[in-house]
Amino acid sequence: MTPIQKEWFNTRAYYTLLNEGIETLEELAAYGIHPMLRIPNVGNRTVACMRGVLAQHGLQFVDEGKRKLDGYMKSGPEGYGGKVAQRNKKFWGY
């Protein structure tokens, strides 16, 4: 079990983990992305920071490879935000 250290995370990510009672990287990996995104003030950047730390330690979120998350977590034309922007662009004609 690898305890979480403040130096590994940005401030928002670190204090989110403290507030949720997550004390080790293994607990973080087992928590999953969807539950993490349901926490107030946690978004894609915070999750990306957590993903990076997990990857550095050879871990990943339990729901990392699931199909639903792939489009949601991507930004740009392939991701959820990109699809909405493309649809709006087509609708409004710009």
Accessible surface in RSA format (square Angstrom, percent):
REM  Atomic radii and reference values for relative SASA: ProtOr
REM  Chains: A
REM  Algorithm: Lee & Richards
REM  Probe-radius: 1.40
REM  Slices: 20
REM RES _ NUM      All-atoms   Total-Side   Main-Chain    Non-polar    All polar
REM                ABS   REL    ABS   REL    ABS   REL    ABS   REL    ABS   REL
RES MET A   1   166.90  86.4 103.25  68.3  63.65 151.6  91.78  78.0  75.12  99.5
RES THR A   2    44.76  31.8  43.01  43.6   1.75   4.2  19.93  26.8  24.83  37.5
RES PRO A   3    82.20  59.9  82.18  74.9   0.02   0.1  82.18  67.8   0.02   0.1
RES ILE A   4    26.06  14.8   6.38   4.8  19.69  47.4   6.38   4.6  19.69  53.4
RES GLN A   5    82.73  46.3  79.07  57.8   3.67   8.7  21.05  44.8  61.69  46.8
RES LYS A   6   103.19  50.3  97.07  59.6   6.13  14.6  57.88  52.1  45.32  48.3
RES GLU A   7   146.36  84.0 108.59  82.2  37.77  89.9  71.20 137.7  75.16  61.4
RES TRP A   8    66.86  26.8  47.39  22.9  19.47  45.7  33.02  17.6  33.84  54.9
RES PHE A   9    16.13   8.1   0.00   0.0  16.13  42.0   2.81   1.7  13.32  38.1
RES ASN A  10    70.66  48.7  58.33  56.4  12.33  29.7  42.88 103.2  27.78  26.9
RES THR A  11    92.65  65.9  85.96  87.1   6.69  16.0  53.49  71.8  39.16  59.2
RES ARG A  12   138.70  58.2 127.63  65.1  11.07  26.4  33.46  45.7 105.24  63.8
RES ALA A  13     0.00   0.0   0.00   0.0   0.00   0.0   0.00   0.0   0.00   0.0
RES TYR A  14    35.39  16.5  35.37  20.1   0.02   0.1   5.24   3.9  30.15  37.2
RES TYR A  15    94.33  44.0  94.33  53.7   0.00   0.0  68.68  51.6  25.65  31.6
RES THR A  16    13.76   9.8   9.32   9.4   4.44  10.6   4.12   5.5   9.64  14.6
RES LEU A  17     0.95   0.5   0.95   0.7   0.00   0.0   0.95   0.7   0.00   0.0
RES LEU A  18    90.97  50.7  72.90  52.2  18.07  45.4  74.23  52.1  16.74  45.1
RES ASN A  19   127.59  88.0  92.10  89.0  35.49  85.5  27.03  65.0 100.57  97.2
RES GLU A  20    70.93  40.7  44.05  33.3  26.88  64.0   4.68   9.1  66.25  54.1
RES GLY A  21    48.92  60.3   0.00   N/A  48.92  60.3  30.16  82.8  18.76  42.0
RES ILE A  22     9.11   5.2   6.37   4.7   2.74   6.6   6.68   4.8   2.44   6.6
RES GLU A  23   120.21  69.0 113.13  85.6   7.08  16.9  34.98  67.7  85.23  69.6
RES THR A  24    18.40  13.1  18.40  18.6   0.00   0.0  18.40  24.7   0.00   0.0
RES LEU A  25     0.06   0.0   0.06   0.0   0.00   0.0   0.06   0.0   0.00   0.0
RES GLU A  26    57.48  33.0  51.30  38.8   6.19  14.7  36.70  71.0  20.78  17.0
RES GLU A  27    70.13  40.3  62.65  47.4   7.48  17.8  32.04  62.0  38.09  31.1
RES LEU A  28     0.00   0.0   0.00   0.0   0.00   0.0   0.00   0.0   0.00   0.0
RES ALA A  29     9.69   8.9   9.69  15.0   0.00   0.0   9.69  13.6   0.00   0.0
RES ALA A  30    65.64  60.4  47.16  72.8  18.48  42.0  47.71  67.2  17.93  47.5
RES TYR A  31    68.60  32.0  52.93  30.1  15.66  40.8  43.54  32.7  25.06  30.9
RES GLY A  32     1.13   1.4   0.00   N/A   1.13   1.4   1.13   3.1   0.00   0.0
RES ILE A  33     0.00   0.0   0.00   0.0   0.00   0.0   0.00   0.0   0.00   0.0
RES HIS A  34    68.81  37.6  68.48  47.6   0.33   0.8  54.43  56.1  14.38  16.7
RES PRO A  35    45.19  32.9  41.45  37.8   3.74  13.6  42.82  35.4   2.38  14.8
RES MET A  36     0.00   0.0   0.00   0.0   0.00   0.0   0.00   0.0   0.00   0.0
RES LEU A  37    31.41  17.5  12.35   8.8  19.07  47.9  12.47   8.8  18.94  51.0
RES ARG A  38   180.01  75.6 148.78  75.8  31.23  74.3  69.24  94.6 110.77  67.1
RES ILE A  39    25.75  14.7  20.93  15.6   4.81  11.6  23.07  16.6   2.68   7.3
RES PRO A  40   110.53  80.6  92.57  84.4  17.96  65.3 104.19  86.0   6.34  39.4
RES ASN A  41   117.26  80.9  94.58  91.4  22.68  54.6  21.52  51.8  95.74  92.5
RES VAL A  42    13.01   8.6   0.04   0.0  12.97  31.2   0.91   0.8  12.09  32.8
RES GLY A  43    32.68  40.3   0.00   N/A  32.68  40.3  28.74  78.9   3.94   8.8
RES ASN A  44    69.52  47.9  61.88  59.8   7.64  18.4  24.50  59.0  45.01  43.5
RES ARG A  45   213.24  89.5 204.52 104.3   8.72  20.8  79.17 108.2 134.07  81.3
RES THR A  46     6.46   4.6   6.39   6.5   0.08   0.2   0.02   0.0   6.45   9.7
RES VAL A  47     0.00   0.0   0.00   0.0   0.00   0.0   0.00   0.0   0.00   0.0
RES ALA A  48    54.89  50.5  45.98  71.0   8.91  20.3  46.82  65.9   8.08  21.4
RES CYS A  49    32.19  24.4  18.33  20.4  13.87  32.6  19.02  48.2  13.18  14.2
RES MET A  50     0.00   0.0   0.00   0.0   0.00   0.0   0.00   0.0   0.00   0.0
RES ARG A  51    68.81  28.9  64.55  32.9   4.26  10.1  25.86  35.3  42.95  26.0
RES GLY A  52    32.86  40.5   0.00   N/A  32.86  40.5  31.74  87.1   1.12   2.5
RES VAL A  53     6.98   4.6   6.50   5.9   0.47   1.1   6.50   5.6   0.47   1.3
RES LEU A  54     0.37   0.2   0.37   0.3   0.00   0.0   0.37   0.3   0.00   0.0
RES ALA A  55    70.55  64.9  49.50  76.4  21.05  47.9  53.11  74.8  17.44  46.2
RES GLN A  56   144.07  80.6 104.11  76.1  39.95  95.1  41.53  88.4 102.53  77.8
RES HIS A  57    71.21  38.9  42.67  29.7  28.54  73.0  38.38  39.5  32.84  38.2
RES GLY A  58    70.57  87.0   0.00   N/A  70.57  87.0  39.15 107.4  31.42  70.4
RES LEU A  59    55.56  30.9  44.64  31.9  10.92  27.5  49.98  35.1   5.57  15.0
RES GLN A  60   116.20  65.0 105.51  77.1  10.69  25.5  31.45  66.9  84.76  64.3
RES PHE A  61     0.46   0.2   0.09   0.1   0.37   1.0   0.09   0.1   0.37   1.1
RES VAL A  62   103.51  68.1  69.90  63.3  33.60  81.0  77.58  67.4  25.93  70.3
RES ASP A  63    13.44   9.4  13.21  13.2   0.22   0.5   7.32  17.2   6.12   6.1
RES GLU A  64    37.75  21.7  33.87  25.6   3.88   9.2  17.23  33.3  20.52  16.8
RES GLY A  65    65.68  81.0   0.00   N/A  65.68  81.0  38.02 104.3  27.66  61.9
RES LYS A  66   129.49  63.2 123.34  75.7   6.15  14.6  78.14  70.3  51.36  54.7
RES ARG A  67   204.89  86.0 191.96  97.9  12.94  30.8  77.07 105.3 127.82  77.5
RES LYS A  68   174.22  85.0 153.86  94.4  20.36  48.5 105.28  94.8  68.94  73.4
RES LEU A  69     1.29   0.7   1.22   0.9   0.06   0.2   1.22   0.9   0.06   0.2
RES ASP A  70    53.74  37.6  48.43  48.2   5.31  12.6  15.87  37.4  37.87  37.8
RES GLY A  71    24.13  29.8   0.00   N/A  24.13  29.8  21.43  58.8   2.69   6.0
RES TYR A  72    99.28  46.3  91.95  52.3   7.32  19.1  52.70  39.6  46.58  57.4
RES MET A  73    22.81  11.8   6.54   4.3  16.27  38.7   6.69   5.7  16.12  21.4
RES LYS A  74   107.32  52.4  98.05  60.2   9.27  22.1  58.16  52.4  49.16  52.4
RES SER A  75    95.61  80.8  77.63 103.6  17.98  41.4  44.34  94.4  51.27  71.8
RES GLY A  76    33.59  41.4   0.00   N/A  33.59  41.4  26.35  72.3   7.23  16.2
RES PRO A  77    83.64  61.0  74.01  67.5   9.62  35.0  76.04  62.8   7.59  47.2
RES GLU A  78   105.97  60.8  92.75  70.2  13.22  31.5  52.24 101.0  53.73  43.9
RES GLY A  79     0.00   0.0   0.00   N/A   0.00   0.0   0.00   0.0   0.00   0.0
RES TYR A  80   133.74  62.4 131.53  74.8   2.22   5.8  91.93  69.1  41.81  51.5
RES GLY A  81    45.43  56.0   0.00   N/A  45.43  56.0  35.97  98.7   9.45  21.2
RES GLY A  82    10.07  12.4   0.00   N/A  10.07  12.4   8.58  23.6   1.49   3.3
RES LYS A  83   115.52  56.4 111.69  68.5   3.82   9.1  63.77  57.4  51.74  55.1
RES VAL A  84    42.01  27.6  42.01  38.0   0.00   0.0  42.01  36.5   0.00   0.0
RES ALA A  85    58.96  54.2  49.67  76.7   9.29  21.1  55.58  78.3   3.38   9.0
RES GLN A  86    95.00  53.1  88.76  64.9   6.25  14.9  38.59  82.1  56.41  42.8
RES ARG A  87   151.56  63.6 145.19  74.0   6.37  15.2  69.97  95.6  81.59  49.4
RES ASN A  88    62.28  42.9  62.25  60.2   0.02   0.0   4.71  11.3  57.56  55.6
RES LYS A  89   115.86  56.5 114.92  70.5   0.94   2.2  57.87  52.1  57.99  61.8
RES LYS A  90   181.25  88.4 155.18  95.2  26.07  62.1 107.63  96.9  73.62  78.4
RES PHE A  91   151.10  75.6 120.65  74.7  30.46  79.3 128.79  78.1  22.32  63.9
RES TRP A  92   172.39  69.2 144.37  69.9  28.02  65.8 129.97  69.3  42.42  68.8
RES GLY A  93    67.76  83.6   0.00   N/A  67.76  83.6  33.67  92.4  34.08  76.3
RES TYR A  94   159.53  74.5 130.13  74.0  29.40  76.5 124.12  93.3  35.41  43.7
END  Absolute sums over single chains surface
CHAIN  1 A     6497.9       5156.9       1341.0       3556.0       2941.9
END  Absolute sums over all chains
TOTAL          6497.9       5156.9       1341.0       3556.0       2941.9
